[in-house]
């Protein structure tokens, strides 16, 4: 992959800046993202389903 290429990964890490980004993107609280991750999956699609629905 060329240097400097932006790629949205499929998983969300526990780093504060990544949790904040995902929360702002979905319009929810950071704690909601953390709770969705605790349910067993750190895949972005799964987290989006759990926080929206």
PyMOL Python script that loads the backbone (N, CA, C, O; Angstrom):
from pymol import cmd

cmd.read_pdbstr("""\
ATOM      1  N   UNK A   1       0.847  -1.168   0.000  1.00  0.00           N
ATOM      2  CA  UNK A   1       0.000   0.000   0.000  1.00  0.00           C
ATOM      3  C   UNK A   1       0.898   1.240   0.000  1.00  0.00           C
ATOM      4  O   UNK A   1       1.848   1.318   0.780  1.00  0.00           O
ATOM      5  N   UNK A   2       0.606   2.193  -0.858  1.00  0.00           N
ATOM      6  CA  UNK A   2       1.429   3.400  -0.915  1.00  0.00           C
ATOM      7  C   UNK A   2       1.362   4.191   0.384  1.00  0.00           C
ATOM      8  O   UNK A   2       0.341   4.223   1.070  1.00  0.00           O
ATOM      9  N   UNK A   3       2.452   4.807   0.687  1.00  0.00           N
ATOM     10  CA  UNK A   3       2.524   5.601   1.904  1.00  0.00           C
ATOM     11  C   UNK A   3       1.580   6.799   1.813  1.00  0.00           C
ATOM     12  O   UNK A   3       1.476   7.444   0.769  1.00  0.00           O
ATOM     13  N   UNK A   4       0.903   7.085   2.907  1.00  0.00           N
ATOM     14  CA  UNK A   4       0.015   8.235   2.946  1.00  0.00           C
ATOM     15  C   UNK A   4      -1.401   7.945   2.486  1.00  0.00           C
ATOM     16  O   UNK A   4      -2.225   8.858   2.432  1.00  0.00           O
ATOM     17  N   UNK A   5      -1.704   6.707   2.155  1.00  0.00           N
ATOM     18  CA  UNK A   5      -3.042   6.351   1.709  1.00  0.00           C
ATOM     19  C   UNK A   5      -3.954   6.190   2.915  1.00  0.00           C
ATOM     20  O   UNK A   5      -3.613   5.487   3.866  1.00  0.00           O
ATOM     21  N   UNK A   6      -5.117   6.842   2.878  1.00  0.00           N
ATOM     22  CA  UNK A   6      -6.067   6.703   3.973  1.00  0.00           C
ATOM     23  C   UNK A   6      -6.889   5.442   3.756  1.00  0.00           C
ATOM     24  O   UNK A   6      -7.414   5.204   2.669  1.00  0.00           O
ATOM     25  N   UNK A   7      -6.990   4.646   4.801  1.00  0.00           N
ATOM     26  CA  UNK A   7      -7.766   3.419   4.738  1.00  0.00           C
ATOM     27  C   UNK A   7      -8.582   3.308   6.017  1.00  0.00           C
ATOM     28  O   UNK A   7      -8.033   3.375   7.116  1.00  0.00           O
ATOM     29  N   UNK A   8      -9.886   3.140   5.874  1.00  0.00           N
ATOM     30  CA  UNK A   8     -10.708   2.921   7.056  1.00  0.00           C
ATOM     31  C   UNK A   8     -10.686   1.432   7.355  1.00  0.00           C
ATOM     32  O   UNK A   8     -11.199   0.621   6.584  1.00  0.00           O
ATOM     33  N   UNK A   9     -10.093   1.087   8.474  1.00  0.00           N
ATOM     34  CA  UNK A   9      -9.998  -0.313   8.838  1.00  0.00           C
ATOM     35  C   UNK A   9     -11.364  -0.869   9.213  1.00  0.00           C
ATOM     36  O   UNK A   9     -12.302  -0.120   9.487  1.00  0.00           O
ATOM     37  N   UNK A  10     -11.458  -2.177   9.221  1.00  0.00           N
ATOM     38  CA  UNK A  10     -12.725  -2.832   9.529  1.00  0.00           C
ATOM     39  C   UNK A  10     -12.992  -2.955  11.018  1.00  0.00           C
ATOM     40  O   UNK A  10     -14.115  -3.258  11.421  1.00  0.00           O
ATOM     41  N   UNK A  11     -11.974  -2.726  11.844  1.00  0.00           N
ATOM     42  CA  UNK A  11     -12.177  -2.876  13.276  1.00  0.00           C
ATOM     43  C   UNK A  11     -11.882  -1.571  14.008  1.00  0.00           C
ATOM     44  O   UNK A  11     -11.174  -0.699  13.505  1.00  0.00           O
ATOM     45  N   UNK A  12     -12.449  -1.465  15.214  1.00  0.00           N
ATOM     46  CA  UNK A  12     -12.265  -0.282  16.047  1.00  0.00           C
ATOM     47  C   UNK A  12     -11.398  -0.675  17.233  1.00  0.00           C
ATOM     48  O   UNK A  12     -11.732  -1.606  17.965  1.00  0.00           O
ATOM     49  N   UNK A  13     -10.297   0.023  17.426  1.00  0.00           N
ATOM     50  CA  UNK A  13      -9.419  -0.281  18.561  1.00  0.00           C
ATOM     51  C   UNK A  13      -9.938   0.405  19.816  1.00  0.00           C
ATOM     52  O   UNK A  13     -10.934   1.127  19.766  1.00  0.00           O
ATOM     53  N   UNK A  14      -9.274   0.185  20.929  1.00  0.00           N
ATOM     54  CA  UNK A  14      -9.662   0.814  22.197  1.00  0.00           C
ATOM     55  C   UNK A  14      -8.972   2.145  22.433  1.00  0.00           C
ATOM     56  O   UNK A  14      -9.061   2.701  23.527  1.00  0.00           O
ATOM     57  N   UNK A  15      -8.292   2.659  21.431  1.00  0.00           N
ATOM     58  CA  UNK A  15      -7.613   3.944  21.591  1.00  0.00           C
ATOM     59  C   UNK A  15      -8.655   5.064  21.669  1.00  0.00           C
ATOM     60  O   UNK A  15      -9.611   5.087  20.894  1.00  0.00           O
ATOM     61  N   UNK A  16      -8.460   5.993  22.614  1.00  0.00           N
ATOM     62  CA  UNK A  16      -9.455   7.050  22.829  1.00  0.00           C
ATOM     63  C   UNK A  16      -9.818   7.840  21.575  1.00  0.00           C
ATOM     64  O   UNK A  16     -10.989   8.153  21.362  1.00  0.00           O
ATOM     65  N   UNK A  17      -8.832   8.166  20.743  1.00  0.00           N
ATOM     66  CA  UNK A  17      -9.145   8.968  19.558  1.00  0.00           C
ATOM     67  C   UNK A  17      -9.993   8.183  18.562  1.00  0.00           C
ATOM     68  O   UNK A  17     -10.793   8.771  17.835  1.00  0.00           O
ATOM     69  N   UNK A  18      -9.829   6.878  18.521  1.00  0.00           N
ATOM     70  CA  UNK A  18     -10.617   6.075  17.590  1.00  0.00           C
ATOM     71  C   UNK A  18     -12.043   5.875  18.099  1.00  0.00           C
ATOM     72  O   UNK A  18     -12.993   5.883  17.316  1.00  0.00           O
ATOM     73  N   UNK A  19     -12.188   5.698  19.406  1.00  0.00           N
ATOM     74  CA  UNK A  19     -13.526   5.594  19.988  1.00  0.00           C
ATOM     75  C   UNK A  19     -14.284   6.908  19.792  1.00  0.00           C
ATOM     76  O   UNK A  19     -15.471   6.903  19.465  1.00  0.00           O
ATOM     77  N   UNK A  20     -13.598   8.026  19.993  1.00  0.00           N
ATOM     78  CA  UNK A  20     -14.220   9.345  19.828  1.00  0.00           C
ATOM     79  C   UNK A  20     -14.643   9.572  18.382  1.00  0.00           C
ATOM     80  O   UNK A  20     -15.735  10.077  18.125  1.00  0.00           O
ATOM     81  N   UNK A  21     -13.782   9.201  17.439  1.00  0.00           N
ATOM     82  CA  UNK A  21     -14.100   9.368  16.019  1.00  0.00           C
ATOM     83  C   UNK A  21     -15.350   8.573  15.656  1.00  0.00           C
ATOM     84  O   UNK A  21     -16.254   9.094  15.003  1.00  0.00           O
ATOM     85  N   UNK A  22     -15.400   7.328  16.075  1.00  0.00           N
ATOM     86  CA  UNK A  22     -16.536   6.461  15.739  1.00  0.00           C
ATOM     87  C   UNK A  22     -17.814   6.984  16.388  1.00  0.00           C
ATOM     88  O   UNK A  22     -18.880   6.955  15.772  1.00  0.00           O
ATOM     89  N   UNK A  23     -17.715   7.461  17.624  1.00  0.00           N
ATOM     90  CA  UNK A  23     -18.880   8.001  18.324  1.00  0.00           C
ATOM     91  C   UNK A  23     -19.414   9.243  17.620  1.00  0.00           C
ATOM     92  O   UNK A  23     -20.624   9.389  17.451  1.00  0.00           O
ATOM     93  N   UNK A  24     -18.523  10.133  17.212  1.00  0.00           N
ATOM     94  CA  UNK A  24     -18.952  11.347  16.513  1.00  0.00           C
ATOM     95  C   UNK A  24     -19.560  11.008  15.157  1.00  0.00           C
ATOM     96  O   UNK A  24     -20.538  11.625  14.734  1.00  0.00           O
ATOM     97  N   UNK A  25     -18.979  10.032  14.486  1.00  0.00           N
ATOM     98  CA  UNK A  25     -19.477   9.620  13.172  1.00  0.00           C
ATOM     99  C   UNK A  25     -20.904   9.078  13.268  1.00  0.00           C
ATOM    100  O   UNK A  25     -21.732   9.334  12.394  1.00  0.00           O
ATOM    101  N   UNK A  26     -21.186   8.328  14.335  1.00  0.00           N
ATOM    102  CA  UNK A  26     -22.498   7.713  14.502  1.00  0.00           C
ATOM    103  C   UNK A  26     -23.468   8.572  15.304  1.00  0.00           C
ATOM    104  O   UNK A  26     -24.658   8.264  15.368  1.00  0.00           O
ATOM    105  N   UNK A  27     -22.971   9.649  15.919  1.00  0.00           N
ATOM    106  CA  UNK A  27     -23.828  10.531  16.705  1.00  0.00           C
ATOM    107  C   UNK A  27     -24.235   9.937  18.042  1.00  0.00           C
ATOM    108  O   UNK A  27     -25.346  10.172  18.515  1.00  0.00           O
ATOM    109  N   UNK A  28     -23.343   9.168  18.652  1.00  0.00           N
ATOM    110  CA  UNK A  28     -23.612   8.553  19.955  1.00  0.00           C
ATOM    111  C   UNK A  28     -22.494   8.906  20.923  1.00  0.00           C
ATOM    112  O   UNK A  28     -21.533   9.577  20.547  1.00  0.00           O
ATOM    113  N   UNK A  29     -22.617   8.458  22.168  1.00  0.00           N
ATOM    114  CA  UNK A  29     -21.588   8.705  23.172  1.00  0.00           C
ATOM    115  C   UNK A  29     -20.455   7.696  23.025  1.00  0.00           C
ATOM    116  O   UNK A  29     -20.652   6.598  22.506  1.00  0.00           O
ATOM    117  N   UNK A  30     -19.282   8.075  23.480  1.00  0.00           N
ATOM    118  CA  UNK A  30     -18.122   7.175  23.459  1.00  0.00           C
ATOM    119  C   UNK A  30     -18.409   5.928  24.289  1.00  0.00           C
ATOM    120  O   UNK A  30     -17.978   4.831  23.936  1.00  0.00           O
ATOM    121  N   UNK A  31     -19.134   6.095  25.387  1.00  0.00           N
ATOM    122  CA  UNK A  31     -19.464   4.942  26.237  1.00  0.00           C
ATOM    123  C   UNK A  31     -20.357   3.941  25.499  1.00  0.00           C
ATOM    124  O   UNK A  31     -20.283   2.740  25.760  1.00  0.00           O
ATOM    125  N   UNK A  32     -21.197   4.421  24.585  1.00  0.00           N
ATOM    126  CA  UNK A  32     -22.035   3.518  23.790  1.00  0.00           C
ATOM    127  C   UNK A  32     -21.172   2.651  22.873  1.00  0.00           C
ATOM    128  O   UNK A  32     -21.460   1.470  22.678  1.00  0.00           O
ATOM    129  N   UNK A  33     -20.125   3.234  22.318  1.00  0.00           N
ATOM    130  CA  UNK A  33     -19.204   2.480  21.464  1.00  0.00           C
ATOM    131  C   UNK A  33     -18.485   1.430  22.299  1.00  0.00           C
ATOM    132  O   UNK A  33     -18.346   0.281  21.880  1.00  0.00           O
ATOM    133  N   UNK A  34     -18.029   1.830  23.487  1.00  0.00           N
ATOM    134  CA  UNK A  34     -17.348   0.886  24.386  1.00  0.00           C
ATOM    135  C   UNK A  34     -18.256  -0.277  24.748  1.00  0.00           C
ATOM    136  O   UNK A  34     -17.824  -1.430  24.753  1.00  0.00           O
ATOM    137  N   UNK A  35     -19.525   0.024  25.052  1.00  0.00           N
ATOM    138  CA  UNK A  35     -20.480  -1.025  25.412  1.00  0.00           C
ATOM    139  C   UNK A  35     -20.725  -1.974  24.243  1.00  0.00           C
ATOM    140  O   UNK A  35     -20.832  -3.185  24.439  1.00  0.00           O
ATOM    141  N   UNK A  36     -20.815  -1.436  23.039  1.00  0.00           N
ATOM    142  CA  UNK A  36     -21.020  -2.282  21.862  1.00  0.00           C
ATOM    143  C   UNK A  36     -19.822  -3.195  21.639  1.00  0.00           C
ATOM    144  O   UNK A  36     -19.984  -4.342  21.222  1.00  0.00           O
ATOM    145  N   UNK A  37     -18.622  -2.693  21.916  1.00  0.00           N
ATOM    146  CA  UNK A  37     -17.416  -3.508  21.774  1.00  0.00           C
ATOM    147  C   UNK A  37     -17.383  -4.616  22.823  1.00  0.00           C
ATOM    148  O   UNK A  37     -16.900  -5.715  22.550  1.00  0.00           O
ATOM    149  N   UNK A  38     -17.889  -4.336  24.013  1.00  0.00           N
ATOM    150  CA  UNK A  38     -17.892  -5.336  25.087  1.00  0.00           C
ATOM    151  C   UNK A  38     -18.788  -6.525  24.752  1.00  0.00           C
ATOM    152  O   UNK A  38     -18.597  -7.618  25.286  1.00  0.00           O
ATOM    153  N   UNK A  39     -19.756  -6.316  23.876  1.00  0.00           N
ATOM    154  CA  UNK A  39     -20.662  -7.399  23.492  1.00  0.00           C
ATOM    155  C   UNK A  39     -19.982  -8.469  22.662  1.00  0.00           C
ATOM    156  O   UNK A  39     -20.606  -9.472  22.315  1.00  0.00           O
ATOM    157  N   UNK A  40     -18.708  -8.271  22.337  1.00  0.00           N
ATOM    158  CA  UNK A  40     -17.962  -9.345  21.706  1.00  0.00           C
ATOM    159  C   UNK A  40     -17.366  -9.058  20.352  1.00  0.00           C
ATOM    160  O   UNK A  40     -16.562  -9.852  19.864  1.00  0.00           O
ATOM    161  N   UNK A  41     -17.725  -7.958  19.726  1.00  0.00           N
ATOM    162  CA  UNK A  41     -17.194  -7.697  18.393  1.00  0.00           C
ATOM    163  C   UNK A  41     -16.600  -6.307  18.335  1.00  0.00           C
ATOM    164  O   UNK A  41     -17.137  -5.365  18.918  1.00  0.00           O
ATOM    165  N   UNK A  42     -15.484  -6.183  17.625  1.00  0.00           N
ATOM    166  CA  UNK A  42     -14.922  -4.855  17.419  1.00  0.00           C
ATOM    167  C   UNK A  42     -14.984  -4.461  15.944  1.00  0.00           C
ATOM    168  O   UNK A  42     -14.306  -3.527  15.516  1.00  0.00           O
ATOM    169  N   UNK A  43     -15.799  -5.176  15.173  1.00  0.00           N
ATOM    170  CA  UNK A  43     -15.979  -4.868  13.760  1.00  0.00           C
ATOM    171  C   UNK A  43     -16.871  -3.638  13.619  1.00  0.00           C
ATOM    172  O   UNK A  43     -17.905  -3.537  14.279  1.00  0.00           O
ATOM    173  N   UNK A  44     -16.468  -2.701  12.753  1.00  0.00           N
ATOM    174  CA  UNK A  44     -17.221  -1.455  12.578  1.00  0.00           C
ATOM    175  C   UNK A  44     -18.684  -1.698  12.223  1.00  0.00           C
ATOM    176  O   UNK A  44     -19.567  -1.038  12.771  1.00  0.00           O
ATOM    177  N   UNK A  45     -18.952  -2.627  11.323  1.00  0.00           N
ATOM    178  CA  UNK A  45     -20.334  -2.890  10.901  1.00  0.00           C
ATOM    179  C   UNK A  45     -21.182  -3.375  12.065  1.00  0.00           C
ATOM    180  O   UNK A  45     -22.332  -2.960  12.216  1.00  0.00           O
ATOM    181  N   UNK A  46     -20.618  -4.253  12.887  1.00  0.00           N
ATOM    182  CA  UNK A  46     -21.347  -4.774  14.055  1.00  0.00           C
ATOM    183  C   UNK A  46     -21.611  -3.674  15.065  1.00  0.00           C
ATOM    184  O   UNK A  46     -22.704  -3.602  15.627  1.00  0.00           O
ATOM    185  N   UNK A  47     -20.636  -2.824  15.303  1.00  0.00           N
ATOM    186  CA  UNK A  47     -20.798  -1.727  16.258  1.00  0.00           C
ATOM    187  C   UNK A  47     -21.864  -0.760  15.772  1.00  0.00           C
ATOM    188  O   UNK A  47     -22.680  -0.289  16.564  1.00  0.00           O
ATOM    189  N   UNK A  48     -21.867  -0.459  14.481  1.00  0.00           N
ATOM    190  CA  UNK A  48     -22.876   0.431  13.924  1.00  0.00           C
ATOM    191  C   UNK A  48     -24.277  -0.153  14.096  1.00  0.00           C
ATOM    192  O   UNK A  48     -25.211   0.578  14.428  1.00  0.00           O
ATOM    193  N   UNK A  49     -24.435  -1.430  13.879  1.00  0.00           N
ATOM    194  CA  UNK A  49     -25.739  -2.080  14.050  1.00  0.00           C
ATOM    195  C   UNK A  49     -26.195  -1.990  15.502  1.00  0.00           C
ATOM    196  O   UNK A  49     -27.356  -1.680  15.768  1.00  0.00           O
ATOM    197  N   UNK A  50     -25.291  -2.258  16.445  1.00  0.00           N
ATOM    198  CA  UNK A  50     -25.646  -2.276  17.862  1.00  0.00           C
ATOM    199  C   UNK A  50     -25.977  -0.894  18.390  1.00  0.00           C
ATOM    200  O   UNK A  50     -26.859  -0.759  19.237  1.00  0.00           O
ATOM    201  N   UNK A  51     -25.291   0.138  17.912  1.00  0.00           N
ATOM    202  CA  UNK A  51     -25.536   1.491  18.434  1.00  0.00           C
ATOM    203  C   UNK A  51     -26.738   2.148  17.766  1.00  0.00           C
ATOM    204  O   UNK A  51     -27.406   2.971  18.393  1.00  0.00           O
ATOM    205  N   UNK A  52     -27.028   1.816  16.537  1.00  0.00           N
ATOM    206  CA  UNK A  52     -28.157   2.431  15.838  1.00  0.00           C
ATOM    207  C   UNK A  52     -29.480   1.748  16.157  1.00  0.00           C
ATOM    208  O   UNK A  52     -30.533   2.386  16.170  1.00  0.00           O
ATOM    209  N   UNK A  53     -29.416   0.460  16.411  1.00  0.00           N
ATOM    210  CA  UNK A  53     -30.663  -0.282  16.527  1.00  0.00           C
ATOM    211  C   UNK A  53     -31.019  -0.658  17.886  1.00  0.00           C
ATOM    212  O   UNK A  53     -32.054  -1.289  18.101  1.00  0.00           O
TER     213      UNK A  53
END
""", "prot")
cmd.dss("prot")
cmd.show_as("cartoon", "prot")
cmd.util.cbc("prot")
cmd.orient("prot")
